[in-house]
Amino acid sequence: MGYEQVRASDVQGLRAFLTGADLTLAGLETGSVRLWVERDADRQIVGSNGYEISEDRRHALIRSVAVAPQNRTEGSGSRLA
């Protein structure tokens, strides 16, 4: 598994993953939001995190951390956070 920053081509898959986790989709395309995903060996998204950078770039707000149910208790949430 590896972490990677979300690209435009990843947004649809991330939307599906977040919907399944019952998390908000608001602001995914906002320029101040940074999104990362963790993928399994089959390249499926199994974890994600997002944070928002303040205008002065001195602060960040963690928006969400999500881990697929089958990957919980493996430390993914802690690594993503």
Buried (B, 14 or more C-beta within 10 A) or exposed (E): EEBEEBEEEBBEBBEEBBEEBEBEEEEBEEEEBBBBBBBBEEEEBBBBBBBBBEEEEEEEEEBBBBBBEEBEEEEBBEBBE
